[in-house]
Amino acid sequence: MDLERDAPAAFGPASLTAGSLLPFEGRTLMQGPEGLPSAVLDAEQDGWVSPNNPILVRGLAKILPLAWWGDGSGVKPEEIAAFASQMQAAGMQWAGNWRVLDITERRDDSIGSYSGALRAAGATLVDCWTYSQTIGVALVWAGAADDATRSLALHVVPVGWVSERLAKKPLKGIDVRWSWAEVVTLFAGMTGTALPVAADSLADVGEEELG
């Protein structure tokens, strides 16, 4: 149990450059055998599912930031890879085997609309599940190490965005871009702490380049 990675370490301004991973309690919440926390499904705006779990709401899409690579001084890549594997295992427990969403495929339906939004957000690999008859889940890797934009997030979306059987007509306006700066700003707001100028400026820019 990584007791040194508490919420301030995971979501403080230093995480913007050092990288981050949810604290142990946050990772545990995301892997519960009972499935997604009800607060995830009920969220209507950016905020917190728990003190260790931020959530960003993008219309019909809900994004749960899980990890941010940064320069590697704050979290090791193998830690993030291990957590990604744990999330895949949790998804299998909730909804069976995942399938890889082909985000390069151009298609004229709701899956194609979501895939296009994922490409725009820099997604590189997407595992997805049909969680229920109305909800789909996607584990999304995005960005690149060379330009320090790599991230891992869980998307909770309408099931027609990931299910071949339940796909619907194409949709306009899907936007799943986000940034770790938003997480840092959310944490500062929750704790009532002031952001350093550099972090505050980055948050204001809204560097939404991640999926």
TIMARNU-947025 format. One record per atom (N, C-alpha, C): x, y, z; atom name. Coordinates in Angstrom, 2 decimals, decimal comma. Layout:
BEGIN
       c1       c2       c3  at
        X        Y        Z  CA
...
This chain:
BEGIN
       c1       c2       c3  at
     0,86    -1,20     0,00   N
     0,00     0,00     0,00  CA
     0,90     1,25     0,00   C
     0,70     2,10    -0,98   N
     1,58     3,26    -1,15  CA
     1,08     4,43    -0,31   C
     1,41     4,42     0,96   N
     0,91     5,41     1,90  CA
     1,42     6,82     1,60   C
     2,55     6,92     0,90   N
     3,11     8,24     0,63  CA
     2,35     8,98    -0,47   C
     1,59     8,26    -1,28   N
     0,83     8,92    -2,35  CA
    -0,57     9,21    -1,84   C
    -0,71    10,30    -1,11   N
    -2,02    10,72    -0,65  CA
    -2,62    11,66    -1,68   C
    -3,78    12,20    -1,39   N
    -4,45    13,07    -2,36  CA
    -3,62    14,30    -2,72   C
    -2,99    15,01    -1,75   N
    -2,17    16,17    -2,13  CA
    -1,03    15,80    -3,07   C
    -0,43    14,62    -2,87   N
     0,66    14,20    -3,75  CA
     0,13    13,83    -5,13   C
    -1,05    13,21    -5,16   N
    -1,61    12,75    -6,44  CA
    -2,19    13,89    -7,27   C
    -2,75    14,90    -6,60   N
    -3,49    15,94    -7,32  CA
    -2,94    17,35    -7,12   C
    -1,83    17,48    -6,42   N
    -1,25    18,79    -6,21  CA
    -0,55    19,31    -7,45   C
    -0,14    20,59    -7,46   N
     0,49    21,20    -8,64  CA
     1,72    20,45    -9,15   C
     2,49    19,83    -8,25   N
     3,70    19,11    -8,67  CA
     3,37    17,95    -9,60   C
     2,14    17,42    -9,50   N
     1,77    16,27   -10,33  CA
     1,68    16,63   -11,81   C
     1,56    17,92   -12,11   N
     1,48    18,34   -13,51  CA
     2,73    17,97   -14,29   C
     3,87    18,02   -13,63   N
     5,12    17,67   -14,30  CA
     5,65    16,31   -13,89   C
     5,43    15,93   -12,63   N
     5,99    14,68   -12,13  CA
     5,19    13,46   -12,54   C
     3,92    13,66   -12,90   N
     3,05    12,53   -13,19  CA
     2,27    12,14   -11,96   C
     1,25    11,30   -12,14   N
     0,41    10,96   -11,00  CA
    -0,36     9,67   -11,26   C
    -0,83     9,11   -10,16   N
    -1,66     7,91   -10,15  CA
    -2,60     8,07    -8,97   C
    -3,83     7,60    -9,10   N
    -4,75     7,70    -7,98  CA
    -4,14     7,09    -6,72   C
    -4,41     7,67    -5,55   N
    -3,97     7,04    -4,31  CA
    -4,58     5,64    -4,17   C
    -4,04     4,86    -3,26   N
    -4,49     3,48    -3,08  CA
    -6,00     3,40    -2,89   C
    -6,55     4,28    -2,05   N
    -7,98     4,23    -1,79  CA
    -8,79     4,50    -3,05   C
    -8,31     5,41    -3,89   N
    -9,00     5,71    -5,14  CA
    -8,95     4,55    -6,11   C
    -7,80     3,90    -6,20   N
    -7,68     2,75    -7,09  CA
    -8,56     1,59    -6,62   C
    -8,62     1,42    -5,30   N
    -9,46     0,35    -4,74  CA
   -10,93     0,59    -5,06   C
   -11,38     1,84    -4,92   N
   -12,77     2,17    -5,22  CA
   -13,12     1,84    -6,66   C
   -12,17     2,08    -7,57   N
   -12,43     1,85    -8,99  CA
   -12,42     0,37    -9,38   C
   -12,04    -0,50    -8,46   N
   -11,97    -1,92    -8,78  CA
   -12,97    -2,76    -7,98   C
   -13,95    -2,10    -7,36   N
   -14,89    -2,82    -6,52  CA
   -15,65    -3,89    -7,26   C
   -15,85    -5,07    -6,67   N
   -16,55    -6,17    -7,34  CA
   -18,00    -5,84    -7,66   C
   -18,57    -4,87    -6,94   N
   -19,98    -4,52    -7,18  CA
   -20,15    -3,63    -8,40   C
   -19,06    -3,15    -8,98   N
   -19,14    -2,35   -10,19  CA
   -18,86    -0,88    -9,95   C
   -19,27    -0,05   -10,87   N
   -19,02     1,38   -10,77  CA
   -19,73     1,99    -9,57   C
   -19,06     2,88    -8,84   N
   -19,73     3,57    -7,74  CA
   -20,94     4,35    -8,25   C
   -22,00     4,37    -7,46   N
   -23,22     5,06    -7,89  CA
   -22,97     6,54    -8,13   C
   -22,02     7,12    -7,42   N
   -21,73     8,55    -7,60  CA
   -21,22     8,84    -9,01   C
   -20,60     7,86    -9,65   N
   -20,15     8,04   -11,03  CA
   -21,35     8,19   -11,94   C
   -22,31     7,30   -11,78   N
   -23,48     7,31   -12,65  CA
   -24,36     8,54   -12,41   C
   -24,31     9,08   -11,20   N
   -25,17    10,22   -10,86  CA
   -24,52    11,57   -11,15   C
   -23,23    11,60   -11,44   N
   -22,52    12,87   -11,60  CA
   -23,08    13,69   -12,76   C
   -23,25    14,98   -12,51   N
   -23,77    15,89   -13,52  CA
   -22,80    17,01   -13,84   C
   -21,72    17,14   -13,06   N
   -20,74    18,18   -13,30  CA
   -19,39    17,72   -12,76   C
   -18,34    18,42   -13,15   N
   -17,01    18,09   -12,66  CA
   -16,99    18,11   -11,14   C
   -16,28    17,15   -10,55   N
   -16,23    17,10    -9,10  CA
   -15,49    15,87    -8,61   C
   -16,01    15,28    -7,53   N
   -15,32    14,18    -6,87  CA
   -16,29    13,06    -6,55   C
   -15,93    11,85    -6,96   N
   -16,69    10,66    -6,60  CA
   -16,37    10,29    -5,15   C
   -15,12    10,52    -4,78   N
   -14,64    10,35    -3,41  CA
   -13,47    11,33    -3,25   C
   -12,91    11,49    -2,07   N
   -11,77    12,40    -1,92  CA
   -10,55    12,00    -2,75   C
   -10,57    10,79    -3,30   N
    -9,43    10,32    -4,09  CA
    -9,80     9,98    -5,54   C
   -10,99    10,41    -5,97   N
   -11,45    10,06    -7,31  CA
   -12,13    11,23    -8,00   C
   -11,39    11,98    -8,84   N
   -12,01    13,08    -9,59  CA
   -12,85    12,56   -10,74   C
   -13,83    13,35   -11,14   N
   -14,65    13,02   -12,30  CA
   -14,87    14,29   -13,12   C
   -14,79    14,16   -14,43   N
   -15,02    15,26   -15,36  CA
   -16,21    14,88   -16,25   C
   -17,17    15,77   -16,34   N
   -18,39    15,48   -17,11  CA
   -18,34    16,25   -18,42   C
   -18,47    15,50   -19,51   N
   -18,45    16,07   -20,87  CA
   -19,75    15,69   -21,57   C
   -20,84    16,38   -21,21   N
   -22,12    16,03   -21,80  CA
   -22,53    14,64   -21,37   C
   -22,72    13,74   -22,33   N
   -23,13    12,38   -22,02  CA
   -21,97    11,49   -21,58   C
   -20,77    12,00   -21,70   N
   -19,58    11,22   -21,32  CA
   -19,08    11,66   -19,95   C
   -18,72    10,68   -19,12   N
   -18,14    10,95   -17,82  CA
   -16,74    10,36   -17,81   C
   -15,77    11,18   -17,45   N
   -14,36    10,78   -17,52  CA
   -13,79    10,69   -16,11   C
   -13,21     9,53   -15,82   N
   -12,56     9,32   -14,53  CA
   -11,06     9,27   -14,78   C
   -10,34    10,37   -14,54   N
    -8,88    10,35   -14,71  CA
    -8,25     9,34   -13,75   C
    -7,37     8,50   -14,29   N
    -6,74     7,46   -13,48  CA
    -5,26     7,69   -13,28   C
    -4,57     8,17   -14,33   N
    -3,12     8,33   -14,23  CA
    -2,63     9,32   -15,27   C
    -1,47     9,89   -14,96   N
    -0,82    10,89   -15,82  CA
     0,67    10,63   -15,74   C
     1,32    10,40   -16,90   N
     2,71     9,98   -16,90  CA
     3,68    11,06   -16,43   C
     3,60    12,26   -16,97   N
     4,55    13,31   -16,62  CA
     5,98    12,89   -16,93   C
     6,92    13,38   -16,12   N
     8,33    13,04   -16,37  CA
     8,77    11,77   -15,63   C
     7,84    11,15   -14,93   N
     8,15     9,89   -14,28  CA
     8,71    10,00   -12,88   C
     8,94    11,23   -12,39   N
     9,50    11,36   -11,05  CA
     8,46    11,15    -9,96   C
     7,17    11,28   -10,32   N
     6,11    11,12    -9,34  CA
     5,47     9,76    -9,35   C
     5,56     9,06   -10,45   N
     4,96     7,73   -10,56  CA
     5,72     6,95   -11,64   C
     5,97     5,70   -11,38   N
     6,71     4,87   -12,33  CA
     5,76     4,33   -13,39   C
     6,23     4,26   -14,66   N
     5,38     3,73   -15,73  CA
     4,86     2,33   -15,43   C
     5,68     1,51   -14,75   N
     5,22     0,15   -14,46  CA
     4,08     0,14   -13,43   C
     4,02     1,17   -12,58   N
     2,90     1,27   -11,65  CA
     1,61     1,54   -12,41   C
     1,69     2,43   -13,39   N
     0,51     2,75   -14,20  CA
     0,09     1,54   -15,02   C
     1,06     0,84   -15,60   N
     0,75    -0,36   -16,38  CA
     0,07    -1,41   -15,52   C
     0,54    -1,57   -14,28   N
    -0,07    -2,55   -13,38  CA
    -1,51    -2,16   -13,05   C
    -1,74    -0,85   -12,83   N
    -3,10    -0,40   -12,53  CA
    -4,01    -0,58   -13,73   C
    -3,49    -0,32   -14,92   N
    -4,29    -0,53   -16,14  CA
    -4,72    -1,99   -16,23   C
    -3,81    -2,91   -15,93   N
    -4,15    -4,33   -15,96  CA
    -5,22    -4,66   -14,92   C
    -5,12    -4,02   -13,76   N
    -6,13    -4,23   -12,72  CA
    -7,50    -3,72   -13,15   C
    -7,50    -2,59   -13,87   N
    -8,78    -2,06   -14,36  CA
    -9,37    -2,97   -15,43   C
    -8,52    -3,57   -16,27   N
    -9,02    -4,53   -17,24  CA
    -9,65    -5,73   -16,53   C
    -9,01    -6,19   -15,46   N
    -9,55    -7,31   -14,70  CA
   -10,88    -6,94   -14,04   C
   -10,97    -5,70   -13,52   N
   -12,21    -5,25   -12,92  CA
   -13,32    -5,19   -13,97   C
   -13,00    -4,68   -15,16   N
   -13,98    -4,64   -16,23  CA
   -14,48    -6,02   -16,61   C
   -13,57    -6,99   -16,62   N
   -13,97    -8,36   -16,93  CA
   -14,92    -8,91   -15,87   C
   -14,66    -8,54   -14,62   N
   -15,52    -8,99   -13,53  CA
   -16,91    -8,36   -13,65   C
   -16,95    -7,09   -14,05   N
   -18,23    -6,41   -14,17  CA
   -19,02    -6,83   -15,41   C
   -18,30    -7,00   -16,54   N
   -19,01    -7,10   -17,82  CA
   -18,43    -8,12   -18,79   C
   -17,52    -8,97   -18,34   N
   -16,96    -9,98   -19,24  CA
   -15,77    -9,45   -20,02   C
   -15,36   -10,21   -21,02   N
   -14,18    -9,85   -21,81  CA
   -14,37    -8,50   -22,50   C
   -13,30    -7,75   -22,55   N
   -13,33    -6,48   -23,28  CA
   -13,07    -6,72   -24,76   C
   -13,39    -5,72   -25,55   N
   -12,96    -5,72   -26,95  CA
   -12,21    -4,43   -27,20   C
   -11,29    -4,48   -28,12   N
   -10,53    -3,27   -28,47  CA
   -11,35    -2,47   -29,48   C
   -11,61    -1,23   -29,15   N
   -12,36    -0,37   -30,06  CA
   -11,42     0,14   -31,14   C
   -11,78    -0,13   -32,38   N
   -10,95     0,32   -33,50  CA
   -11,24     1,79   -33,77   C
   -10,44     2,66   -33,18   N
   -10,72     4,09   -33,31  CA
   -10,27     4,64   -34,66   C
    -9,59     3,83   -35,46   N
    -9,19     4,28   -36,79  CA
   -10,29     4,05   -37,83   C
   -11,26     3,22   -37,50   N
   -12,33     2,88   -38,45  CA
   -13,29     4,05   -38,60   C
   -13,58     4,40   -39,84   N
   -14,55     5,46   -40,12  CA
   -15,91     4,80   -40,35   C
   -16,87     5,16   -39,53   N
   -18,19     4,54   -39,64  CA
   -19,27     5,58   -39,34   C
   -20,44     5,36   -39,91   N
   -21,53     6,33   -39,84  CA
   -22,56     5,90   -38,79   C
   -22,12     5,85   -37,54   N
   -23,03     5,54   -36,44  CA
   -22,47     6,14   -35,15   C
   -23,10     5,84   -34,03   N
   -22,68     6,43   -32,76  CA
   -21,28     5,97   -32,35   C
   -20,91     4,75   -32,71   N
   -19,55     4,29   -32,43  CA
   -18,55     5,12   -33,21   C
   -18,87     5,40   -34,46   N
   -18,00     6,24   -35,27  CA
   -17,86     7,64   -34,72   C
   -18,95     8,18   -34,17   N
   -18,90     9,52   -33,58  CA
   -17,98     9,55   -32,37   C
   -18,09     8,54   -31,52   N
   -17,24     8,45   -30,34  CA
   -15,78     8,22   -30,73   C
   -15,58     7,36   -31,72   N
   -14,22     7,09   -32,18  CA
   -13,55     8,36   -32,70   C
   -14,32     9,17   -33,43   N
   -13,78    10,42   -33,92  CA
   -13,39    11,35   -32,79   C
   -14,22    11,39   -31,73   N
   -13,90    12,22   -30,57  CA
   -12,67    11,70   -29,85   C
   -12,51    10,39   -29,79   N
   -11,32     9,80   -29,17  CA
   -10,06    10,15   -29,96   C
   -10,15    10,10   -31,28   N
    -8,99    10,48   -32,09  CA
    -8,63    11,94   -31,84   C
    -9,64    12,79   -31,77   N
    -9,39    14,22   -31,53  CA
    -8,75    14,46   -30,17   C
    -9,02    13,56   -29,23   N
    -8,45    13,69   -27,88  CA
    -7,10    13,00   -27,75   C
    -6,59    12,44   -28,84   N
    -5,27    11,82   -28,81  CA
    -5,25    10,40   -28,29   C
    -6,39     9,72   -28,28   N
    -6,43     8,34   -27,79  CA
    -5,57     7,44   -28,67   C
    -4,90     6,49   -28,04   N
    -4,03     5,55   -28,77  CA
    -4,50     4,11   -28,64   C
    -5,19     3,78   -27,55   N
    -5,69     2,42   -27,33  CA
    -6,93     2,50   -26,46   C
    -7,97     1,77   -26,86   N
    -9,23     1,83   -26,12  CA
    -9,80     0,42   -25,96   C
    -9,93    -0,03   -24,73   N
   -10,64    -1,27   -24,42  CA
   -12,05    -0,88   -23,98   C
   -13,04    -1,64   -24,39   N
   -14,40    -1,24   -24,03  CA
   -15,26    -2,44   -23,64   C
   -16,32    -2,14   -22,89   N
   -17,25    -3,14   -22,40  CA
   -18,68    -2,63   -22,55   C
   -19,61    -3,55   -22,73   N
   -21,03    -3,25   -22,59  CA
   -21,36    -3,51   -21,13   C
   -21,45    -2,46   -20,36   N
   -21,62    -2,57   -18,91  CA
   -23,06    -2,93   -18,55   C
   -24,00    -2,34   -19,28   N
   -25,42    -2,63   -19,08  CA
   -26,15    -2,32   -20,38   C
   -27,46    -2,40   -20,36   N
   -28,23    -2,10   -21,56  CA
   -28,22    -0,61   -21,90   C
   -27,74     0,22   -20,98   N
   -27,71     1,66   -21,24  CA
   -26,31     2,27   -21,09   C
   -25,39     1,56   -20,45   N
   -24,08     2,13   -20,12  CA
   -22,95     1,34   -20,76   C
   -22,01     2,06   -21,36   N
   -20,78     1,48   -21,87  CA
   -19,60     2,03   -21,08   C
   -18,53     1,26   -21,03   N
   -17,33     1,68   -20,31  CA
   -16,13     1,50   -21,24   C
   -15,20     2,44   -21,20   N
   -13,99     2,36   -22,02  CA
   -12,78     2,75   -21,20   C
   -11,73     1,95   -21,28   N
   -10,45     2,25   -20,67  CA
    -9,58     2,84   -21,76   C
    -9,18     4,10   -21,58   N
    -8,59     4,87   -22,68  CA
    -7,15     5,30   -22,34   C
    -6,21     4,85   -23,16   N
    -4,84     5,36   -23,12  CA
    -4,75     6,47   -24,16   C
    -4,08     7,57   -23,84   N
    -3,99     8,68   -24,78  CA
    -2,64     9,36   -24,67   C
    -2,32    10,15   -25,71   N
    -1,11    10,96   -25,69  CA
     0,14    10,17   -25,99   C
     1,28    10,84   -25,81   N
     2,58    10,25   -26,13  CA
     3,60    10,67   -25,10   C
     4,55     9,78   -24,82   N
     5,59    10,07   -23,83  CA
     6,49    11,22   -24,28   C
     6,76    11,29   -25,58   N
     7,70    12,28   -26,08  CA
     7,25    13,72   -25,83   C
     5,95    13,96   -25,88   N
     5,49    15,33   -25,63  CA
     4,75    15,46   -24,29   C
     4,97    14,48   -23,41   N
     4,43    14,54   -22,04  CA
     2,92    14,75   -21,99   C
     2,20    13,96   -22,80   N
     0,74    14,05   -22,78  CA
     0,08    12,70   -22,50   C
     0,83    11,72   -22,05   N
     0,26    10,39   -21,86  CA
    -0,66    10,35   -20,63   C
    -1,80     9,68   -20,81   N
    -2,77     9,60   -19,72  CA
    -3,53     8,28   -19,80   C
    -4,19     7,96   -18,69   N
    -5,08     6,81   -18,61  CA
    -6,36     7,26   -17,93   C
    -7,49     6,92   -18,52   N
    -8,77     7,34   -17,95  CA
    -9,83     6,28   -18,24   C
   -10,85     6,27   -17,41   N
   -12,01     5,42   -17,65  CA
   -13,16     6,31   -18,11   C
   -13,73     5,98   -19,25   N
   -14,88     6,72   -19,76  CA
   -16,15     5,92   -19,48   C
   -17,17     6,59   -19,00   N
   -18,50     6,00   -18,83  CA
   -19,41     6,73   -19,79   C
   -19,95     5,99   -20,76   N
   -20,63     6,61   -21,90  CA
   -21,92     5,85   -22,22   C
   -22,78     6,41   -23,05   N
   -23,95     5,66   -23,51  CA
   -23,51     4,36   -24,19   C
   -24,23     3,29   -23,96   N
   -23,81     1,98   -24,45  CA
   -23,69     1,94   -25,98   C
   -24,48     2,75   -26,67   N
   -24,44     2,75   -28,13  CA
   -23,15     3,30   -28,70   C
   -22,28     3,86   -27,84   N
   -21,00     4,37   -28,31  CA
   -19,94     3,28   -28,39   C
   -20,20     2,13   -27,75   N
   -19,20     1,06   -27,74  CA
   -19,75    -0,29   -28,15   C
   -21,06    -0,44   -28,23   N
   -21,68    -1,74   -28,53  CA
   -22,14    -1,82   -29,97   C
   -21,63    -2,80   -30,70   N
   -22,06    -3,00   -32,09  CA
   -23,57    -3,25   -32,15   C
   -24,07    -4,05   -31,23   N
   -25,49    -4,42   -31,24  CA
   -26,39    -3,25   -30,92   C
   -25,91    -2,34   -30,10   N
   -26,75    -1,25   -29,64  CA
   -26,36     0,12   -30,22   C
   -25,51     0,10   -31,24   N
   -25,10     1,35   -31,88  CA
   -26,31     2,05   -32,50   C
   -26,26     3,39   -32,49   N
   -27,37     4,18   -33,03  CA
   -26,86     5,16   -34,08   C
   -27,68     6,12   -34,41   N
   -27,31     7,10   -35,43  CA
   -26,12     7,93   -34,96   C
   -25,37     8,49   -35,90   N
   -24,21     9,31   -35,52  CA
   -24,64    10,52   -34,71   C
   -23,72    10,99   -33,88   N
   -23,99    12,13   -33,00  CA
   -22,97    13,24   -33,27   C
   -23,39    14,46   -33,08   N
   -22,48    15,59   -33,20  CA
   -22,14    16,12   -31,81   C
   -20,97    16,74   -31,71   N
   -20,63    17,46   -30,50  CA
   -20,00    16,65   -29,38   C
   -19,63    15,38   -29,62   N
   -18,95    14,62   -28,57  CA
   -17,55    15,17   -28,39   C
   -17,18    15,47   -27,16   N
   -15,85    16,00   -26,86  CA
   -15,35    15,35   -25,58   C
   -14,31    14,53   -25,69   N
   -13,78    13,83   -24,51  CA
   -12,36    14,28   -24,19   C
   -12,00    15,48   -24,59   N
   -10,69    16,03   -24,24  CA
   -10,70    16,46   -22,77   C
    -9,55    16,33   -22,13   N
    -9,41    16,77   -20,75  CA
    -7,93    16,96   -20,45   C
    -7,63    17,52   -19,31   N
    -6,24    17,70   -18,93  CA
    -6,06    17,44   -17,44   C
    -4,85    17,06   -17,05   N
    -4,56    16,85   -15,63  CA
    -4,60    18,19   -14,89   C
    -4,39    19,29   -15,61   N
    -4,50    20,60   -14,99  CA
    -5,90    20,83   -14,42   C
    -6,90    20,27   -15,08   N
    -8,26    20,40   -14,57  CA
    -8,42    19,66   -13,24   C
    -7,77    18,50   -13,13   N
    -7,81    17,73   -11,89  CA
    -7,15    18,53   -10,76   C
    -6,00    19,13   -11,07   N
    -5,28    19,94   -10,08  CA
    -6,15    21,12    -9,62   C
    -6,83    21,75   -10,56   N
    -7,70    22,87   -10,22  CA
    -8,88    22,42    -9,38   C
    -9,46    21,27    -9,71   N
   -10,56    20,73    -8,91  CA
   -10,11    20,47    -7,48   C
    -8,92    19,91    -7,34   N
    -8,42    19,59    -6,01  CA
    -8,17    20,87    -5,21   C
    -7,63    21,88    -5,86   N
    -7,40    23,15    -5,17  CA
    -8,72    23,74    -4,70   C
    -9,76    23,61    -5,53   N
   -11,07    24,12    -5,13  CA
   -11,67    23,34    -3,98   C
   -11,46    22,02    -3,97   N
   -12,01    21,18    -2,91  CA
   -11,32    21,45    -1,58   C
   -10,01    21,69    -1,63   N
    -9,25    21,87    -0,40  CA
    -9,09    23,32     0,00   C
    -9,48    24,25    -0,89   N
    -9,36    25,66    -0,57  CA
    -7,94    26,18    -0,59   C
    -7,08    25,50    -1,38   N
    -5,68    25,93    -1,48  CA
    -5,48    26,74    -2,75   C
    -4,53    27,66    -2,71   N
    -4,23    28,49    -3,87  CA
    -3,26    27,77    -4,78   C
    -3,47    27,89    -6,08   N
    -2,56    27,32    -7,05  CA
    -1,37    28,25    -7,27   C
    -0,17    27,69    -7,46   N
     0,94    28,52    -7,92  CA
     0,61    29,12    -9,27   C
     1,24    30,21    -9,61   N
     0,93    30,92   -10,85  CA
     1,04    30,00   -12,06   C
     2,08    29,18   -12,13   N
     2,29    28,32   -13,30  CA
     1,15    27,34   -13,46   C
     0,74    26,71   -12,37   N
    -0,34    25,74   -12,45  CA
    -1,65    26,44   -12,78   C
    -1,89    27,61   -12,17   N
    -3,11    28,35   -12,41  CA
    -3,20    28,76   -13,88   C
    -2,09    29,18   -14,45   N
    -2,08    29,60   -15,85  CA
    -2,40    28,43   -16,77   C
    -1,82    27,27   -16,46   N
    -2,06    26,11   -17,29  CA
    -3,52    25,70   -17,24   C
    -4,10    25,77   -16,06   N
    -5,51    25,42   -15,93  CA
    -6,39    26,39   -16,70   C
    -6,04    27,66   -16,68   N
    -6,84    28,65   -17,41  CA
    -6,79    28,42   -18,89   C
    -5,64    27,98   -19,37   N
    -5,53    27,70   -20,81  CA
    -6,44    26,57   -21,20   C
    -6,68    25,61   -20,26   N
    -7,55    24,48   -20,58  CA
    -6,90    23,57   -21,59   C
    -5,72    23,06   -21,25   N
    -4,95    22,25   -22,18  CA
    -5,58    20,87   -22,33   C
    -6,76    20,81   -23,00   N
    -7,54    19,59   -23,09  CA
    -7,07    18,75   -24,27   C
    -6,00    18,00   -24,03   N
    -5,39    17,25   -25,11  CA
    -5,39    15,77   -24,84   C
    -6,15    15,32   -23,84   N
    -6,08    13,94   -23,39  CA
    -7,41    13,24   -23,52   C
    -7,33    11,90   -23,72   N
    -8,57    11,17   -23,83  CA
    -8,89    10,38   -22,58   C
